[in-house]
Amino acid sequence: MEKKILLTALLLGGIAIVLGAFGAHGLKKVLTAEQLATFEVGVRYQIYHALFLLFIVNTSFLTLKEKEVVFYLVLVGVLLFSGSIYLLSTSSITAMKTKLIGPITPVGGLFLIASWGHLFYCVFTKK
């Protein structure tokens, strides 16, 4: 499980760097400043949570089960939160209907909040 968490953290981080560069260079010409700023929020939260997973996998303070719960909360959260932001911010060039995507973003945010909350609970209840 720890190898899976580490590989996922590295993959999420690498993808965030690629998407950040793509946004700064490739999308700058086709998105409005507001759309680009929104896209960058998705990148920022993705990289934050890649680093968060790197912390999680490298701490010996948590049990493997606790790490696993945080991992899945972060993974779902990043996919829903950042993924929906990427789709929403680029909808003008993809012609994708965003009516169904919009409500997904806060659900993803709740998963991310839950991952931090679960970590807090795990640490708080340790003796």
C-alpha positions as CSV (number, residue, x, y, z in Angstrom):
1,M,0.0,0.0,0.0
2,E,2.8,2.4,0.8
3,K,4.3,1.9,-2.6
4,K,0.9,2.6,-4.2
5,I,0.6,5.9,-2.2
6,L,4.1,7.0,-3.1
7,L,3.6,6.2,-6.8
8,T,0.2,8.0,-6.8
9,A,1.8,11.0,-5.1
10,L,4.6,11.1,-7.7
11,L,2.1,10.7,-10.6
12,L,-0.3,13.4,-9.3
13,G,2.7,15.8,-8.8
14,G,4.1,15.1,-12.2
15,I,0.8,15.6,-13.9
16,A,0.2,18.8,-11.9
17,I,3.6,20.1,-13.2
18,V,2.7,19.2,-16.8
19,L,-0.8,20.8,-16.5
20,G,0.7,23.9,-14.9
21,A,3.1,24.3,-17.8
22,F,0.4,23.6,-20.3
23,G,-1.9,26.2,-18.7
24,A,0.9,28.8,-18.5
25,H,2.0,28.3,-22.1
26,G,-0.6,26.4,-24.2
27,L,-3.8,27.7,-22.7
28,K,-2.7,31.3,-22.1
29,K,-3.7,32.2,-25.7
30,V,-7.1,30.5,-25.8
31,L,-8.5,31.0,-22.3
32,T,-9.6,34.2,-20.6
33,A,-7.6,35.4,-17.6
34,E,-10.4,34.2,-15.3
35,Q,-10.5,30.8,-16.9
36,L,-6.8,30.5,-16.6
37,A,-6.9,31.5,-13.0
38,T,-9.5,28.8,-12.4
39,F,-7.4,26.2,-14.2
40,E,-4.5,27.2,-12.0
41,V,-6.6,26.5,-8.8
42,G,-7.0,22.9,-9.9
43,V,-3.3,22.6,-10.5
44,R,-2.5,24.2,-7.1
45,Y,-4.7,21.9,-5.2
46,Q,-3.5,18.9,-7.1
47,I,0.1,19.7,-6.2
48,Y,-0.7,20.4,-2.6
49,H,-2.3,17.0,-2.2
50,A,0.5,15.2,-4.0
51,L,2.8,16.7,-1.4
52,F,0.4,15.8,1.3
53,L,0.5,12.2,0.1
54,L,4.3,12.3,0.2
55,F,4.1,13.3,3.8
56,I,1.5,10.6,4.6
57,V,3.6,7.8,3.1
58,N,6.7,9.0,4.9
59,T,5.3,9.3,8.4
60,S,5.6,6.4,10.8
61,F,3.0,8.0,13.1
62,L,0.1,6.5,11.2
63,T,-0.9,2.9,10.8
64,L,-1.2,1.4,7.3
65,K,-5.0,1.4,7.5
66,E,-5.0,5.1,8.5
67,K,-2.7,5.9,5.6
68,E,-5.0,4.0,3.3
69,V,-8.1,5.9,4.3
70,V,-6.3,9.3,3.8
71,F,-5.0,8.1,0.5
72,Y,-8.4,7.2,-0.9
73,L,-10.0,10.4,0.4
74,V,-7.3,12.4,-1.3
75,L,-7.4,10.4,-4.5
76,V,-11.1,10.8,-5.0
77,G,-11.0,14.4,-3.8
78,V,-8.3,15.4,-6.4
79,L,-10.0,13.5,-9.2
80,L,-13.3,15.2,-8.5
81,F,-12.1,18.6,-7.4
82,S,-9.2,19.3,-9.7
83,G,-10.6,17.2,-12.5
84,S,-13.9,19.1,-12.6
85,I,-12.1,22.4,-12.4
86,Y,-10.0,21.5,-15.4
87,L,-13.1,20.5,-17.3
88,L,-15.0,23.6,-16.3
89,S,-12.2,26.1,-17.0
90,T,-11.6,24.7,-20.5
91,S,-15.2,24.2,-21.5
92,S,-15.1,27.1,-23.9
93,I,-12.6,25.3,-26.0
94,T,-13.9,21.8,-25.6
95,A,-17.6,22.6,-26.0
96,M,-18.3,20.3,-23.0
97,K,-21.5,20.8,-21.2
98,T,-20.7,21.8,-17.7
99,K,-24.1,21.8,-16.1
100,L,-23.5,18.3,-14.7
101,I,-19.8,18.9,-13.9
102,G,-20.3,22.0,-11.7
103,P,-21.7,20.3,-8.7
104,I,-18.9,17.7,-8.6
105,T,-16.3,20.4,-7.6
106,P,-17.6,20.9,-4.0
107,V,-18.0,17.2,-3.5
108,G,-14.3,16.8,-4.4
109,G,-13.5,19.6,-2.0
110,L,-15.4,17.7,0.8
111,F,-13.3,14.6,0.1
112,L,-10.1,16.7,0.4
113,I,-11.4,18.3,3.6
114,A,-12.3,14.9,4.9
115,S,-8.7,13.6,4.3
116,W,-7.3,16.4,6.4
117,G,-10.0,15.9,9.0
118,H,-9.3,12.2,9.2
119,L,-5.6,12.8,9.6
120,F,-6.4,15.3,12.4
121,Y,-8.6,12.7,14.1
122,C,-5.9,10.0,13.8
123,V,-3.2,12.2,15.3
124,F,-5.5,13.6,18.0
125,T,-6.6,10.2,19.2
126,K,-3.0,8.7,19.3
127,K,-1.6,8.1,22.8
